Structure formats: C-alpha cells, structure tokens
Amino acid sequence: MPAIARSLPNGNLADWAANKPRLHMVTYHLERIVNAAPSGWRQAIRARFPVNDAASPFQEGTNEHARWFLEQPPDWVKAWDKLQELADFDDAYGDASRLNLSDFEICTWAKQLAAQVDEFMDGCELARFSLAERGQALTMMLRTTGTLTAEDLAGLFKFKDGDTPQDKDRKIGAAIKRSSDDGWWRRKLRRLVARVVEAGAIRLGLVNVAKGRYISQGGLVRRQAQIKRNTEALQRSLYRNEAGQVYTLAELAALSTANPLVRGGELMTRIRGAEEYADSHGHVGLFITLTLPSKFHPVTIRAGKTRHNKKYKGATPRDGQEWLRDTWAKARAKLARIGVKIYGLRVAEPHHDGTPHWHALLWTENQADAITLESTLRQYWLAEDGQERGAQDNRVCIKRMDRGGAAGYVAKYIAKSVGHVALTEHQDLVNGDQIKMEFGEETSQGHQRVDAWAACWGIRQFQTIGMPSVTAWRELRRVSKDQLDLFNQEGDRQTMSAFRACHRQGHLRADWRVFMEAMGGHALKRHEWHLRTVTTMVEEGQVNRYGEAVEVGRIVGLTPQRGRMCGRWLVSRRIAWMPVAGETSTHAAHASNPEHTTTAGQAQSANAAPVRQALPAAWTGFNNCTARLTHGLRKALMGCNEQISNSQSPQNLHSHRNNSCQSWCKVSTCL
C-alpha cells in the first residue's frame, strides 16, 4: 500500500468507491509506523492513535443511543481524520525511525557522508568548476542529505555582508574542507539524532512526571554514553608542561569549572557576592519566575493525572528557550532605553515535560526601577496569548527578596544541575542568621536528567546579567602574587583589590562583592570594566585546520583599561603545554582521596581535583616573561632600533621608567 494520501479521490464514482478512506487503511498505516518506530515508542503510538472508536455511553435501543448514533460522522470521515493525524505525525517524527541509531552507526554514517562530499568535490574540480560554482554545488548536495538545517548551512559558509570575492573564495574553500571532515559530520549527526528522536518522545508523551522527568529514558542513556566516551578520551589524552610534568586531560579538567563541584561553588560565591554588593548599596532585589505560553507545553496535569495538551503544536524545548531569550532581549532593550540598570543571575530549568522556564535573581537601584522592571516584564511576557487561562497569574511571578537569603532562592535550581553534594559547604544568611539551605526533593538521577536535557537541546543553564566577566575572575586567580609588586608600587588600588578578592585570605574565602567594586560596579559596558582579558598575537597567515584565518589568539592574562598601569599585563597562563603519546601521568593525583571520586561522580564527573606537586625551580628566566607571549624578546634581540607598534609594545609590558630595550631582556619577571 502506498504512503498516506493527502487528498481525497475525486476522479469519478468508481475511483471514490475503490479508494475512499477505510478503517483498515488506518490499521495498516498505524502498524507500519509502529514497526518502524523505536521500541520504546510503540506502545505510546498505539495509545496516541487508537483505531477503534469510543463506545456509546448510552444503552443500545434507547433514544439517547439513537441520537448519539445519528450524530456520528460516516466511517470514511473517521478514517480520513485518523489517516491525516498519522500522516502529520509521520511527517514530523518519521525521521526518528530512520535516525534511531547507535553511536557506532552515527560514526559510520559520518564517514560515508564525508567520503561522498570529498568524491563529489573532486569531480567538480576535474570539471574545472570555479570556487563559487563548487560552493553552489556543495550547497545543493548537502541539502539532498536531509541532515542539515538552513542554520547549519549558513554556519558552514559563514558569509557576511561586505565580503570581498577573495573572502568568499576562502570561506568556500574552508566549507569544502569542513564538510569533508568526518569529525564535523559526527557532531552534526549526533545533535540531529538526539533532537529528532527526543522531539518524537515528547510528542508521544514519554517525557513527564509519570514516564520520566525532563528527558526520555533513551535521551538519558544517550547522554550517559556521551559522558563515558568523553571521559575515556580525556583519560587517554596526555599533556606535558615545561616543568616536565605529564597530566591527563581528565585530571586537568577536574581542576576547572568542568568539574561540577568547582562550578557549583563558583556559582554560589557569585550569588552571595552579588547579594552583599546589593545590600551594601541599598538596591532592591527581586526573585522572578518566567514561563512560556500554554502552546509550548506538551502535557497538562489535571487531578494528578497527565494529559495531552490540545494547544500543543509540536514545539521543542529549544523553541521554548528561543522564545524566552527573544522576549527577554526585547524587555531588556526597553529597560536600557529608559535607563533602568539591572544585574543578577538567571537559571534555565525544565518543567517535568521538558518545557523550559527561567528563574532570575535581579537587583535594581531603587524601588521605582523595580516597579518599572516588573511592569516591563509583564508587558512583553503577556503580549502573546496573554488572555489564556492562568496567564495573568502564572506567566510572570515576582516577589521581593528579604535582606539576605538570595542564595537560598536558587540553591535548589543549581543543585538540580550540579548535584546537592556540590553545594553542601555553601550556607546562607538571612538578617545575620545562618539558615539551612533548601535544595528541593532529591530524585533518582535528578541532576543527570537535567544535565542530559540541557545538553540535548543546547540550552545554557546559567547566565549572569550586568555583572563583571567571570573570565576575568578566573584568569586573575591564576596570576602569581609577585606580578602585583609593580602595580602596588604605582598605587593601582583597584587591581590590587580585585586580586585580593579573588584569592582566599587565611580563613576568609574569595569575595565576589569586593571584586565587583574593584571592577567598577554593576551594569557597565564591556569597555568600562577595570580589567579586560588579553590574548596572544596571531601570527600573520595563521590558519586553523580548515584553512580559515585565526583572528584571535588564546587568552593569556589581564590588563587594566585605565589608570597609570593601563596596558601592562598580568600573565595568567605562563606554562606551555604540549600533547604527548606513549607516556603515563607522573604526578600525585593517582593517590588522591577516593572519597572525592564519589562526590564528583554525583555531579557527572568521576575525577577529583588532583593534588599538584610544586613545580621545580625554573630552568630559565624565560618562564615568567611576557616577552614570549608578545614576541617582545625576538624584537629585542633584533636590536633597539626596530620600531615597535603600541599595540604590541614590550615597553608597555616590561620596561621600567627608561623604556630601554636592555631592561626587557635583563628582567624576566617584571611587568
């Protein structure tokens, strides 16, 4: 039997009699879709599309039964309606049957696609196509694969307004190399498979409080397999530093915010610091919950039972996140136009059916601004479907925060993503009294499910608003204390204060409030913060693996944007790392406390932060010199007469008052 028809037969009566919709067609197509679907979907599909109609609620032979029977549509109408429902589902989620692949199958498919692109481009080159013609041919070929969206294609070529023909040729060449790389295809296909299959599971009602919160069981298994692959890859990758120490990437990652223990602690530190900053300035705090219109929710709960939402039109959690993001952008733009300054943190969290919503801790400078913020959010959040039932009461929920206790408002939402153990050391104060943090009910695999949900749909869970860059905070924590001597002598109090705030001082923990004060306060533009990151110079002609020009070097430190020390570097990354093979890790991390493994494992990581051995004395004075990062040493050796531009001037970075070339080379640790 062919695919489901989208139009009724209209040739003649014979054609109608032979091809009119019948209930046995519904049964056939339902079984065809069920047999092709993932095994976990089959029961849900049969329940979602029942073939048999509901029986009469009245006793046969009564007047009510007769009236009910006469009101029923003909069988062909019932069959036609059900066939169209099946066709709609097959069109939207039929690919899930084709894409329900194991990771090995995805990798095999990626290699096949990369080989096909490579062979096709070789043919175009033999046919002497120009680069522009090859780009057009590649676009047509990629569209036929059915695996890339319009957004993917735009991101592949990266064309911009104002590109010269030479720029376009370079970008086409890079796109050809990228689409011939099976690693690039693996990333695209894994994302495609995860989202298409998960969208079908949501549509079938397999993601809810009754079946599985936040994400389907298949999506959770897929994410856990990905974490396992990543962990194994990190454990196999070895890097050696200049001191000769060899670390695995897994051990290095455990020291960074990739470790949920570190990430959770940093988030709580920033929240508490923002609250202390707000209290010291008399600012007004609001705890805000922002939800989506009803049409984004696939499931409703009535009388404790989950039911399909009739308003739901197939939106995915990513669609919902984009709606929230776009609406917030409109509201924030209006607030900026009228001069309302806000700062704080927002957290993206899933409802039980996977639909995202936001919680936000926001502070304003006064009560009038708080009222304006509240009215502006209500205006934009209720602009779409604002008259539906419950919208006025539930779409935007705002309550004023007491003095203190801000961390308690969002602790349970952070714990859902990083695990409760990551936050056990962080308590909160309300009116000077310590309170017990309420993390919410711990459910089996709760934080793993939220992590899988965010990874599947590409949702950023935590976003700060109007606060200094956390990158500057992290880089400043890596700066050695000796580099601050010259800053202290020159009286750069802001930099000194920011440095002290980032580091533990005896029994005092790092202080985000002091860091905010030193950086300039709140709600500033990027160029107005006191410290900004600096990057290494990019060599002329430097390209990446796809032949694209590298425009920005890696971050290596910080510099003040104003004051007497403007332009001088605080180097945060002075140790060079190189990949090695055929060796084993040579430090003390293997003897770390096994209890840490359990703690980190609760939050998606099996690696505790290793205990580093102290580095030996530097074998050359070159180690601490920023000249290596700015190429100043090379310029110094070429002679004092070489003209050096201000943008890369070593005298701004190393010299003392006389700015002599000899001073840059003789002094290796001065800044």
C-alpha positions as CSV (number, residue, x, y, z in Angstrom):
1,M,0.0,0.0,0.0
2,P,1.4,3.5,-0.9
3,A,2.0,6.3,1.6
4,I,-0.9,8.0,3.2
5,A,-2.8,10.2,0.7
6,R,-3.1,13.9,1.4
7,S,-6.2,14.5,-0.8
8,L,-9.5,12.6,-1.3
9,P,-10.1,10.7,-4.6
10,N,-12.1,13.0,-6.9
11,G,-11.9,11.3,-10.3
12,N,-15.4,9.7,-10.5
13,L,-17.7,7.4,-8.5
14,A,-15.7,4.3,-9.4
15,D,-12.5,6.0,-8.2
16,W,-14.2,7.0,-5.0
17,A,-15.6,3.6,-4.4
18,A,-12.2,2.0,-4.9
19,N,-10.0,4.4,-3.0
20,K,-12.1,6.1,-0.4
21,P,-10.7,6.1,3.2
22,R,-11.4,3.0,5.2
23,L,-10.6,1.9,8.7
24,H,-8.5,-1.0,7.6
25,M,-6.2,1.6,5.9
26,V,-5.8,3.2,9.3
27,T,-4.8,-0.1,10.9
28,Y,-2.3,-0.8,8.1
29,H,-0.5,2.6,8.3
30,L,-0.5,2.5,12.1
31,E,1.2,-0.8,12.2
32,R,3.7,0.3,9.5
33,I,4.6,3.4,11.6
34,V,4.7,1.3,14.8
35,N,7.0,-1.3,13.3
36,A,9.5,1.3,12.1
37,A,9.5,3.3,15.3
38,P,12.0,2.9,18.2
39,S,10.9,0.1,20.5
40,G,10.2,2.5,23.4
41,W,7.7,4.4,21.3
42,R,5.5,1.6,20.1
43,Q,3.1,1.3,23.0
44,A,2.8,5.1,23.2
45,I,2.0,5.4,19.4
46,R,-0.8,2.8,19.7
47,A,-2.2,4.7,22.7
48,R,-1.9,8.0,21.0
49,F,-3.7,6.9,17.8
50,P,-6.4,4.3,18.8
51,V,-8.1,2.7,15.8
52,N,-11.3,1.7,17.5
53,D,-13.8,4.5,18.3
54,A,-15.1,5.0,21.8
55,A,-18.3,3.0,22.5
56,S,-21.6,4.7,23.0
57,P,-22.1,6.0,26.5
58,F,-25.9,5.1,26.3
59,Q,-27.6,1.8,26.4
60,E,-28.4,0.3,23.0
61,G,-32.0,0.7,21.9
62,T,-32.6,3.9,23.9
63,N,-33.5,7.2,22.3
64,E,-30.2,8.7,23.6
65,H,-28.2,5.9,21.9
66,A,-30.1,6.5,18.6
67,R,-29.5,10.3,18.8
68,W,-25.8,9.6,19.5
69,F,-25.5,7.2,16.6
70,L,-27.1,9.7,14.1
71,E,-24.7,12.4,15.2
72,Q,-21.6,10.2,14.4
73,P,-19.8,11.0,11.2
74,P,-19.5,8.4,8.4
75,D,-16.8,5.8,8.6
76,W,-14.8,7.3,5.7
77,V,-14.7,10.7,7.6
78,K,-13.4,9.0,10.7
79,A,-10.8,7.1,8.7
80,W,-9.8,10.2,6.8
81,D,-9.3,12.2,10.0
82,K,-7.2,9.4,11.6
83,L,-5.1,9.0,8.5
84,Q,-4.3,12.7,8.4
85,E,-3.2,12.6,12.1
86,L,-1.0,9.6,11.3
87,A,0.5,11.4,8.2
88,D,1.2,14.6,10.3
89,F,3.0,12.5,12.9
90,D,4.9,10.6,10.3
91,D,6.0,13.8,8.5
92,A,7.2,15.4,11.8
93,Y,8.7,12.4,13.5
94,G,9.1,9.7,11.0
95,D,12.8,10.5,10.7
96,A,13.2,9.3,14.3
97,S,12.7,5.8,13.0
98,R,15.4,6.3,10.4
99,L,17.7,8.2,12.8
100,N,17.3,5.9,15.9
101,L,21.0,4.9,15.5
102,S,23.7,3.7,17.8
103,D,26.8,5.9,18.1
104,F,28.8,3.4,16.0
105,E,26.2,3.7,13.2
106,I,26.4,7.5,13.5
107,C,30.2,7.4,13.2
108,T,29.9,5.1,10.1
109,W,27.3,7.4,8.5
110,A,29.6,10.4,9.2
111,K,32.5,8.7,7.4
112,Q,30.3,7.9,4.4
113,L,29.0,11.4,4.1
114,A,32.5,12.9,4.4
115,A,33.7,10.5,1.7
116,Q,30.8,11.3,-0.6
117,V,31.5,15.1,-0.2
118,D,35.2,14.5,-0.9
119,E,34.5,12.5,-4.0
120,F,31.9,15.0,-5.3
121,M,34.2,17.9,-4.8
122,D,37.0,16.0,-6.7
123,G,34.6,15.6,-9.6
124,C,33.7,19.3,-9.5
125,E,37.4,20.1,-9.6
126,L,38.1,17.8,-12.5
127,A,35.2,19.5,-14.3
128,R,37.1,22.8,-13.7
129,F,34.4,24.4,-11.7
130,S,35.3,27.8,-10.1
131,L,35.2,28.0,-6.3
132,A,31.9,29.9,-6.5
133,E,30.4,27.1,-8.6
134,R,31.8,24.4,-6.3
135,G,30.2,26.2,-3.3
136,Q,26.8,26.2,-5.1
137,A,27.2,22.5,-6.0
138,L,28.2,21.7,-2.4
139,T,25.1,23.5,-1.1
140,M,22.8,21.6,-3.4
141,M,24.4,18.3,-2.4
142,L,24.2,19.0,1.3
143,R,20.5,19.8,1.0
144,T,19.8,16.4,-0.5
145,T,21.3,14.6,2.6
146,G,18.4,15.9,4.7
147,T,20.7,16.2,7.7
148,L,21.5,19.9,7.8
149,T,19.2,22.9,8.6
150,A,19.4,26.3,6.9
151,E,21.2,27.5,10.1
152,D,23.8,24.7,9.7
153,L,24.4,25.7,6.1
154,A,24.8,29.4,7.0
155,G,27.2,28.4,9.7
156,L,29.2,26.3,7.3
157,F,29.9,29.0,4.8
158,K,29.9,32.0,7.2
159,F,29.2,34.6,4.6
160,K,28.8,38.2,5.8
161,D,27.7,41.4,4.2
162,G,30.6,43.2,2.7
163,D,32.7,40.1,2.0
164,T,35.0,40.6,-1.0
165,P,35.3,37.9,-3.7
166,Q,38.6,36.8,-2.1
167,D,36.9,36.5,1.3
168,K,34.1,34.3,-0.2
169,D,36.6,32.1,-2.0
170,R,38.4,31.5,1.3
171,K,35.2,30.7,3.1
172,I,34.1,28.3,0.3
173,G,37.4,26.5,0.5
174,A,37.1,26.2,4.3
175,A,33.5,24.9,3.9
176,I,34.6,22.2,1.5
177,K,37.3,21.1,3.9
178,R,35.0,21.2,6.9
179,S,32.2,19.1,5.1
180,S,34.9,16.6,4.1
181,D,35.8,16.0,7.7
182,D,34.0,13.1,9.4
183,G,34.6,14.7,12.8
184,W,32.5,17.7,11.7
185,W,29.7,15.3,10.5
186,R,29.8,13.3,13.7
187,R,29.0,16.4,15.7
188,K,26.2,17.4,13.4
189,L,24.7,13.9,13.2
190,R,24.8,13.3,17.0
191,R,22.9,16.5,17.6
192,L,20.4,15.7,14.8
193,V,19.7,12.2,16.1
194,A,19.4,13.3,19.7
195,R,16.9,16.2,19.0
196,V,14.8,14.4,16.4
197,V,14.3,11.3,18.5
198,E,13.8,13.3,21.7
199,A,11.2,15.6,19.9
200,G,9.2,12.5,19.0
201,A,9.4,11.2,22.5
202,I,8.0,14.5,23.8
203,R,5.2,14.4,21.2
204,L,4.2,10.9,22.3
205,G,4.0,11.9,26.0
206,L,7.1,9.9,27.1
207,V,8.5,12.9,28.9
208,N,6.5,13.8,32.0
209,V,6.3,13.3,35.7
210,A,4.7,9.8,35.1
211,K,7.0,8.5,32.5
212,G,10.3,10.2,33.1
213,R,11.1,13.8,34.1
214,Y,12.8,16.3,31.8
215,I,14.1,13.9,29.2
216,S,13.2,10.4,27.9
217,Q,14.9,7.3,29.1
218,G,16.6,7.0,25.7
219,G,17.8,10.5,25.9
220,L,19.3,9.9,29.3
221,V,21.1,6.8,28.1
222,R,22.4,8.7,25.1
223,R,23.9,11.4,27.3
224,Q,25.4,9.0,29.7
225,A,27.1,7.2,26.8
226,Q,28.5,10.5,25.6
227,I,29.9,11.3,29.1
228,K,31.5,7.9,29.1
229,R,33.1,8.5,25.7
230,N,34.3,11.9,26.7
231,T,35.8,10.6,30.0
232,E,37.6,7.8,28.2
233,A,39.0,10.3,25.7
234,L,40.2,12.7,28.4
235,Q,41.9,9.9,30.3
236,R,43.7,8.8,27.1
237,S,45.0,12.3,26.3
238,L,48.3,13.3,27.9
239,Y,49.9,16.7,28.0
240,R,53.3,17.7,29.3
241,N,54.2,21.2,30.7
242,E,57.5,23.0,30.7
243,A,58.4,21.5,34.0
244,G,58.2,18.0,32.6
245,Q,55.0,17.0,34.5
246,V,52.6,14.9,32.5
247,Y,48.9,15.1,33.2
248,T,45.8,13.6,31.6
249,L,43.2,16.0,30.3
250,A,40.8,14.3,32.8
251,E,43.0,15.4,35.7
252,L,43.3,18.9,34.3
253,A,39.6,19.2,33.7
254,A,38.9,18.2,37.3
255,L,40.6,21.4,38.4
256,S,38.4,23.7,36.2
257,T,34.7,24.6,36.1
258,A,34.2,21.4,34.0
259,N,34.1,19.8,37.4
260,P,30.6,20.4,38.8
261,L,32.0,20.7,42.3
262,V,34.0,23.7,41.2
263,R,31.2,25.1,39.1
264,G,28.6,24.9,41.8
265,G,30.9,26.5,44.4
266,E,31.7,29.3,42.0
267,L,28.0,30.0,41.2
268,M,27.1,30.2,44.9
269,T,30.1,32.5,45.5
270,R,29.0,34.9,42.8
271,I,25.3,34.9,44.0
272,R,26.3,35.6,47.6
273,G,28.7,38.3,46.5
274,A,26.1,40.0,44.3
275,E,23.7,40.0,47.2
276,E,26.2,41.5,49.6
277,Y,27.0,44.1,46.9
278,A,23.3,45.0,46.5
279,D,22.7,45.2,50.3
280,S,25.7,47.5,50.7
281,H,24.3,49.9,48.1
282,G,20.7,49.6,49.2
283,H,19.5,48.0,46.0
284,V,16.1,46.3,45.6
285,G,16.1,42.5,45.0
286,L,13.5,40.6,43.0
287,F,13.1,36.9,42.6
288,I,11.4,36.3,39.2
289,T,9.9,33.2,37.5
290,L,9.2,33.5,33.8
291,T,7.2,30.7,32.0
292,L,6.0,30.0,28.5
293,P,2.6,30.2,26.9
294,S,0.5,27.1,27.1
295,K,1.1,26.1,23.5
296,F,4.7,25.2,24.4
297,H,3.7,22.6,27.0
298,P,3.0,19.1,25.6
299,V,1.4,17.8,28.8
300,T,-1.0,19.2,31.3
301,I,-1.8,17.8,34.8
302,R,-5.4,17.6,36.0
303,A,-6.5,15.8,39.1
304,G,-3.0,14.5,39.5
305,K,-3.0,12.8,36.0
306,T,-1.0,13.7,33.0
307,R,-2.9,14.5,29.8
308,H,-2.1,15.6,26.3
309,N,-2.3,19.4,25.9
310,K,-4.7,20.2,23.0
311,K,-3.0,23.5,22.4
312,Y,0.4,22.0,21.9
313,K,1.7,22.3,18.3
314,G,4.9,20.4,18.4
315,A,7.3,23.0,19.8
316,T,10.6,21.6,21.2
317,P,12.3,22.8,24.4
318,R,14.8,24.7,22.2
319,D,11.9,26.5,20.5
320,G,10.7,27.5,24.0
321,Q,14.2,28.6,25.1
322,E,14.4,30.8,21.9
323,W,11.1,32.4,22.8
324,L,12.2,33.2,26.3
325,R,15.5,34.5,25.0
326,D,14.0,36.8,22.3
327,T,11.3,38.1,24.7
328,W,13.9,38.9,27.3
329,A,16.0,40.7,24.7
330,K,13.0,42.9,23.9
331,A,12.3,43.7,27.6
332,R,16.0,44.4,28.4
333,A,16.3,46.7,25.4
334,K,13.4,48.7,26.6
335,L,14.8,48.9,30.1
336,A,18.1,50.1,28.7
337,R,16.4,52.8,26.6
338,I,14.7,54.2,29.7
339,G,17.8,54.0,31.9
340,V,16.9,51.1,34.2
341,K,20.0,49.3,35.3
342,I,19.7,45.7,36.4
343,Y,22.1,42.9,37.4
344,G,21.9,39.4,38.7
345,L,21.6,35.8,37.5
346,R,19.1,33.8,35.6
347,V,18.7,30.0,35.7
348,A,17.0,27.9,32.9
349,E,15.2,24.9,34.3
350,P,12.9,22.3,32.7
351,H,9.3,21.6,33.7
352,H,8.6,17.9,34.2
353,D,7.7,17.7,30.5
354,G,10.9,19.3,29.3
355,T,9.5,22.7,28.6
356,P,12.0,25.4,29.9
357,H,11.3,28.2,32.2
358,W,13.5,30.8,33.9
359,H,14.2,31.8,37.4
360,A,16.1,35.1,37.9
361,L,17.6,36.9,40.8
362,L,17.7,40.6,39.7
363,W,18.6,43.8,41.5
364,T,17.6,47.3,40.7
365,E,19.0,50.6,42.0
366,N,15.7,51.8,43.6
367,Q,12.1,51.0,44.2
368,A,10.9,53.0,41.1
369,D,13.2,50.9,38.8
370,A,11.9,47.7,40.4
371,I,8.3,48.7,39.6
372,T,9.3,49.6,36.0
373,L,11.1,46.2,35.7
374,E,8.1,44.3,36.9
375,S,5.7,46.2,34.5
376,T,8.0,45.8,31.5
377,L,8.3,42.0,32.0
378,R,4.6,41.6,32.3
379,Q,4.1,43.7,29.2
380,Y,6.3,41.6,27.0
381,W,5.5,38.2,28.5
382,L,1.8,38.7,28.2
383,A,1.9,40.1,24.7
384,E,1.4,36.7,23.2
385,D,-1.7,34.6,24.3
386,G,-1.9,36.8,27.4
387,Q,-5.6,36.3,27.8
388,E,-5.5,32.5,28.1
389,R,-6.5,30.9,31.4
390,G,-3.8,31.3,34.1
391,A,-1.6,33.6,32.1
392,Q,-2.1,36.7,34.3
393,D,-1.3,34.7,37.4
394,N,1.4,32.3,36.3
395,R,3.3,33.7,33.3
396,V,5.3,36.1,35.4
397,C,5.7,35.6,39.1
398,I,7.7,38.3,41.0
399,K,8.4,38.6,44.7
400,R,10.6,41.0,46.6
401,M,13.6,39.4,48.4
402,D,14.4,39.9,52.0
403,R,17.7,41.3,53.0
404,G,19.9,38.2,52.8
405,G,18.9,34.7,51.6
406,A,19.3,35.2,47.9
407,A,21.4,32.1,47.5
408,G,18.6,30.1,49.2
409,Y,16.2,31.2,46.4
410,V,18.2,29.5,43.7
411,A,20.1,26.8,45.5
412,K,17.7,24.0,44.6
413,Y,17.7,25.0,41.0
414,I,21.5,25.0,40.9
415,A,21.5,21.7,42.8
416,K,19.3,20.2,40.0
417,S,22.2,20.7,37.6
418,V,25.3,20.1,39.6
419,G,24.1,17.8,42.4
420,H,23.5,18.5,46.1
421,V,26.9,17.5,47.2
422,A,28.5,20.3,45.2
423,L,26.6,22.9,47.4
424,T,26.9,21.3,50.9
425,E,29.6,23.7,52.0
426,H,27.6,26.8,51.0
427,Q,25.2,28.1,53.6
428,D,23.3,31.4,53.5
429,L,22.5,34.2,56.0
430,V,19.2,36.0,56.5
431,N,19.3,39.0,58.7
432,G,22.7,37.8,60.0
433,D,21.4,34.3,61.0
434,Q,22.6,31.2,59.2
435,I,19.8,29.2,57.6
436,K,19.5,25.7,56.3
437,M,19.6,25.6,52.5
438,E,16.6,24.1,50.9
439,F,17.8,22.1,47.8
440,G,14.4,20.6,47.0
441,E,13.5,16.9,46.9
442,E,16.3,14.6,45.7
443,T,15.0,12.3,43.0
444,S,16.8,9.4,41.3
445,Q,19.1,10.7,38.6
446,G,17.6,14.2,39.0
447,H,20.7,16.2,38.2
448,Q,21.8,13.7,35.5
449,R,18.4,14.2,33.8
450,V,18.6,18.0,33.9
451,D,22.2,17.8,32.5
452,A,21.0,15.5,29.7
453,W,18.1,17.8,28.9
454,A,20.4,20.9,28.6
455,A,23.0,19.0,26.6
456,C,20.4,17.6,24.2
457,W,18.7,20.9,23.4
458,G,21.8,23.2,23.7
459,I,20.4,25.3,26.5
460,R,22.6,27.5,28.6
461,Q,21.5,26.9,32.1
462,F,23.2,29.8,34.0
463,Q,23.7,33.4,32.7
464,T,24.8,36.4,34.7
465,I,23.4,39.8,33.9
466,G,25.1,43.1,34.4
467,M,28.0,41.7,36.5
468,P,31.7,41.6,35.7
469,S,33.1,38.9,33.5
470,V,33.7,35.7,35.3
471,T,36.6,35.0,32.8
472,A,38.4,38.0,34.4
473,W,37.8,36.5,37.8
474,R,39.1,33.1,36.8
475,E,42.2,34.5,35.0
476,L,43.1,36.7,37.9
477,R,43.0,33.7,40.2
478,R,45.8,32.2,38.1
479,V,48.0,35.3,38.3
480,S,51.1,34.9,40.6
481,K,51.4,37.3,43.5
482,D,54.8,38.6,42.5
483,Q,53.4,40.2,39.4
484,L,51.4,42.7,41.6
485,D,54.6,44.3,43.1
486,L,54.8,47.0,40.4
487,F,51.0,47.6,40.5
488,N,51.3,48.1,44.3
489,Q,54.2,50.5,43.9
490,E,52.3,52.5,41.3
491,G,49.3,52.7,43.5
492,D,46.8,50.7,41.3
493,R,44.4,50.1,44.2
494,Q,41.6,48.7,42.0
495,T,43.8,45.9,40.6
496,M,45.2,45.1,44.0
497,S,41.7,45.0,45.5
498,A,40.4,42.7,42.7
499,F,43.4,40.4,43.1
500,R,42.9,40.1,46.8
501,A,39.2,39.5,46.4
502,C,39.8,36.5,44.0
503,H,42.0,34.6,46.5
504,R,41.4,33.0,49.8
505,Q,43.0,35.0,52.6
506,G,43.5,32.7,55.6
507,H,40.1,31.7,56.8
508,L,38.4,34.3,54.5
509,R,37.0,33.0,51.3
510,A,37.2,34.7,47.9
511,D,34.8,37.7,47.8
512,W,32.8,38.5,44.7
513,R,31.4,41.6,46.2
514,V,34.8,43.2,46.6
515,F,35.7,42.0,43.1
516,M,32.6,43.8,41.7
517,E,33.5,47.0,43.5
518,A,37.1,46.8,42.1
519,M,35.9,46.1,38.6
520,G,33.7,49.3,38.6
521,G,30.3,48.2,40.0
522,H,27.4,46.9,38.0
523,A,25.6,47.1,34.7
524,L,28.6,48.6,32.8
525,K,29.5,48.2,29.2
526,R,32.3,45.9,28.3
527,H,34.9,48.7,27.8
528,E,34.0,50.2,31.1
529,W,35.1,47.3,33.4
530,H,38.5,47.9,35.1
531,L,40.2,44.7,33.8
532,R,39.9,43.0,30.5
533,T,41.5,39.9,29.1
534,V,44.4,40.0,26.7
535,T,45.3,37.4,24.1
536,T,48.5,36.3,22.3
537,M,49.3,37.8,19.0
538,V,48.2,35.9,15.9
539,E,51.0,35.2,13.5
540,E,50.5,36.5,10.0
541,G,48.9,33.9,7.8
542,Q,48.0,31.6,10.8
543,V,45.0,29.4,9.9
544,N,43.1,26.6,11.5
545,R,42.7,23.0,10.3
546,Y,40.1,24.1,7.7
547,G,42.2,26.9,6.3
548,E,40.3,29.8,8.0
549,A,42.3,32.7,9.2
550,V,42.8,32.8,13.0
551,E,41.6,36.2,14.2
552,V,42.0,36.0,17.9
553,G,44.8,34.3,20.0
554,R,44.3,32.4,23.2
555,I,43.7,34.3,26.5
556,V,46.9,34.6,28.5
557,G,46.3,37.4,31.0
558,L,44.6,40.6,32.0
559,T,45.3,44.3,31.7
560,P,43.7,47.5,33.3
561,Q,41.8,49.6,30.8
562,R,42.6,52.9,32.5
563,G,45.0,54.4,35.1
564,R,48.8,54.5,35.2
565,M,49.1,50.8,34.7
566,C,46.9,50.7,31.6
567,G,48.4,48.4,29.0
568,R,50.6,46.4,31.4
569,W,49.9,42.7,31.5
570,L,49.2,40.3,34.4
571,V,50.1,37.0,32.9
572,S,47.8,34.2,33.9
573,R,49.0,31.4,31.7
574,R,52.7,31.2,31.6
575,I,53.2,27.4,31.3
576,A,53.2,25.9,27.8
577,W,51.5,22.5,27.3
578,M,52.2,20.0,24.6
579,P,50.4,16.8,23.7
580,V,52.5,13.6,24.3
581,A,51.9,10.0,23.5
582,G,53.2,6.7,24.9
583,E,53.6,8.0,28.5
584,T,51.7,7.9,31.7
585,S,50.7,10.6,34.2
586,T,53.6,11.4,36.6
587,H,52.0,13.3,39.5
588,A,50.3,12.7,42.8
589,A,46.7,12.7,41.6
590,H,46.5,8.9,41.5
591,A,46.9,8.9,45.2
592,S,44.0,11.3,45.8
593,N,41.3,10.6,48.3
594,P,38.8,8.1,46.8
595,E,36.0,9.9,48.7
596,H,36.4,12.7,46.2
597,T,35.5,10.4,43.4
598,T,32.1,9.7,44.9
599,T,31.4,13.4,45.5
600,A,32.3,14.4,42.0
601,G,30.7,11.4,40.4
602,Q,27.4,12.6,41.9
603,A,27.7,15.6,39.7
604,Q,28.5,14.0,36.3
605,S,32.2,13.7,36.9
606,A,34.4,10.8,38.2
607,N,37.5,12.9,38.6
608,A,38.5,14.7,41.8
609,A,40.8,17.7,41.6
610,P,44.3,16.3,41.7
611,V,46.9,17.4,44.3
612,R,49.6,19.1,42.3
613,Q,53.2,18.8,43.2
614,A,55.1,22.0,43.4
615,L,56.9,23.0,40.2
616,P,60.7,22.8,40.4
617,A,62.7,26.0,40.0
618,A,62.5,27.4,36.5
619,W,65.4,26.2,34.4
620,T,65.4,29.5,32.6
621,G,64.4,33.1,33.4
622,F,62.3,32.9,30.3
623,N,59.4,31.2,32.1
624,N,57.9,34.2,33.7
625,C,58.5,36.7,31.0
626,T,55.6,38.1,28.9
627,A,58.0,38.8,26.1
628,R,57.5,35.2,25.0
629,L,53.7,35.8,24.7
630,T,54.1,39.2,22.9
631,H,57.1,38.3,20.8
632,G,58.9,41.2,22.6
633,L,62.1,39.0,23.2
634,R,62.5,38.4,19.5
635,K,62.2,42.1,18.7
636,A,64.7,42.9,21.5
637,L,67.3,40.5,20.1
638,M,66.9,42.1,16.6
639,G,68.2,45.4,18.0
640,C,67.0,48.5,19.8
641,N,66.4,50.5,16.6
642,E,63.4,48.4,15.5
643,Q,60.2,50.3,15.6
644,I,57.5,48.6,17.7
645,S,53.8,49.5,17.4
646,N,51.9,50.5,20.6
647,S,49.5,47.5,20.2
648,Q,52.3,45.0,20.8
649,S,54.9,47.2,22.6
650,P,57.0,45.3,25.1
651,Q,58.0,48.6,26.8
652,N,54.4,48.9,27.9
653,L,54.6,45.4,29.4
654,H,58.1,45.0,30.9
655,S,60.1,48.2,30.9
656,H,60.8,50.4,33.9
657,R,60.8,54.2,33.6
658,N,63.5,54.4,31.0
659,N,61.8,52.1,28.5
660,S,65.2,50.7,27.3
661,C,65.5,47.5,25.3
662,Q,68.1,46.2,27.8
663,S,65.5,46.3,30.6
664,W,63.1,44.0,28.9
665,C,65.8,41.3,28.3
666,K,67.5,41.5,31.7
667,V,64.4,41.5,33.8
668,S,62.3,38.4,33.2
669,T,59.7,38.7,36.0
670,C,58.9,42.4,35.9
671,L,55.6,43.6,34.4
